[in-house]
Amino acid sequence: MNGSAGTGSAKTILPGGTIGILGGGQLGRMLANAGSAMGYRFVALDPTPDSPMGQVSRQIVAGYDDLAAALELAGASDVITYEFENVDANVAAKLMEKSYVPQGSELLYTTQHRLREKEAIEAAGVRVAPYREIRSEDELRNAVAVFGTPCVLKTATGGYDGKGQWVIRHADEIPEAYETLSRAGTQLVLEQFIKFAKEISVIAARSSKGEIKAFPPAENIHVDNILHLSIVPARIGKEVIEEAERLALRIAEGMNVVGLIAVEMFVTEEGGLYVNELAPRPHNSGHYTMEACRTSQFEQHVRAICGLPLGDTALMSPVVMVNVLGQHVEPLLHRLAERDEAAIAAGASPKVHLYGKKDAVTGRKMGHVNVLAPNVEAALKWIKETTIWKV
């Protein structure tokens, strides 16, 4: 294979090699942009013609369960990775027979299922919210009586951006919550509601050769269950920041991660940390790294799967990442064409990233803006004063 070096199970894939990606969305696009700058070639497997990644790399247009297409991807690639965790783990396992997939299929298998994920987090010695598997309405009723309300019923697979979950605020909701979520045909899990002060996430990287590093925690604010802002430095104490980074590194090590893993956590008023969810890939809350850190999460992922030394994760500037949804695109584009007096006055430098998606549907992630500023307050002031995010 072109561009590879090294012996043993961990290979070094040098620039000039080809990286295959299962998935052709915005994460793949940003991986390709970062890796292309380093000299790598890319090929995506995605069923959507002219996908965001397909606009900047070669694309095989086929379903994720198309074995012939997966084998074509394997034949074209020196190393294969994935940009979202709902890839068929069986396809990933088959690819391991034909190509180099340093992330393996086990991590996918674990993080695709909330119960398996929680067990793996606990096995790494990290705390999660108390939970129970739910197999019947009676079990749900009994568990709610133990945990109290509010509590959160979730499907074990398939949930994202608030989908596949129901916050039970009163016992009267139990029958409808159980009936609605059980239609998904997957196991259910009930979680005790953690009264938290803030939500944060840490992106950790572990290379195929075992080197690990963490990016600074992001403080995350959601609107309608979709990430709205990631604020860095997070407005939490130094000890909490250091502990959050330690926990993320412990999970990356304990789960033998190769590449990135995003560790979402709740911070209690007392500074306690509970891990909420994991994502074994680049993550929306890590987009701030693109301009604000010495190494972006996307370059770091490429380095990790290719067996290169990991890059410096130091923060170079305070930053706030704000998501651009479908309803925000038009006012943002108009804003780009004008002299930005608000940014000049605040000393802010907004960096716009759009993903090349055709349809600007309300609530759909279309891009993001990284607002670099002397402090996060100045960045937040610019976001507020533009009025774009009031649309």
Stockholm file with secondary structure:
# STOCKHOLM 1.0

chainA/1-391         MNGSAGTGSAKTILPGGTIGILGGGQLGRMLANAGSAMGYRFVALDPTPDSPMGQVSRQIVAGYDDLAAALELAGASDVITYEFENVDANVAAKLMEKSYVPQGSELLYTTQHRLREKEAIEAAGVRVAPYREIRSEDELRNAVAVFGTPCVLKTATGGYDGKGQWVIRHADEIPEAYETLSRAGTQLVLEQFIKFAKEISVIAARSSKGEIKAFPPAENIHVDNILHLSIVPARIGKEVIEEAERLALRIAEGMNVVGLIAVEMFVTEEGGLYVNELAPRPHNSGHYTMEACRTSQFEQHVRAICGLPLGDTALMSPVVMVNVLGQHVEPLLHRLAERDEAAIAAGASPKVHLYGKKDAVTGRKMGHVNVLAPNVEAALKWIKETTIWKV
#=GR chainA/1-391 SS CTTEECCSSSCEECTTSEEEEECCSHHHHHHHHHHHHHTCEEEEEESSTTCTTTTTSEEEECCTTCHHHHHHHHHHCSEEEESSTTSCHHHHHHHHHHSCCTTTTHHHHHHTSHHHHHHHHHHTTCCBCCEEEECSHHHHHHHHHHHCSSEEEEESSSCCTTTTEEEECSGGGHHHHHHHHHTTCSCEEEEECCCCSEEEEEEEEECTTSCEEECCCEEEEEETTEEEEEEESCSSCHHHHHHHHHHHHHHHHHTTCCEEEEEEEEECTTSCEEEEEEESSCCGGGTTHHHHBSSCHHHHHHHHHHTCCCCCCCBCSCEEEEEEEGGGHHHHHHHHTSCCHHHHHHTCEEEEEECCCSCCCTTCEEEEEEEECSSHHHHHHHHHHHCGGGC
#=GC SS_cons         CTTEECCSSSCEECTTSEEEEECCSHHHHHHHHHHHHHTCEEEEEESSTTCTTTTTSEEEECCTTCHHHHHHHHHHCSEEEESSTTSCHHHHHHHHHHSCCTTTTHHHHHHTSHHHHHHHHHHTTCCBCCEEEECSHHHHHHHHHHHCSSEEEEESSSCCTTTTEEEECSGGGHHHHHHHHHTTCSCEEEEECCCCSEEEEEEEEECTTSCEEECCCEEEEEETTEEEEEEESCSSCHHHHHHHHHHHHHHHHHTTCCEEEEEEEEECTTSCEEEEEEESSCCGGGTTHHHHBSSCHHHHHHHHHHTCCCCCCCBCSCEEEEEEEGGGHHHHHHHHTSCCHHHHHHTCEEEEEECCCSCCCTTCEEEEEEEECSSHHHHHHHHHHHCGGGC
//
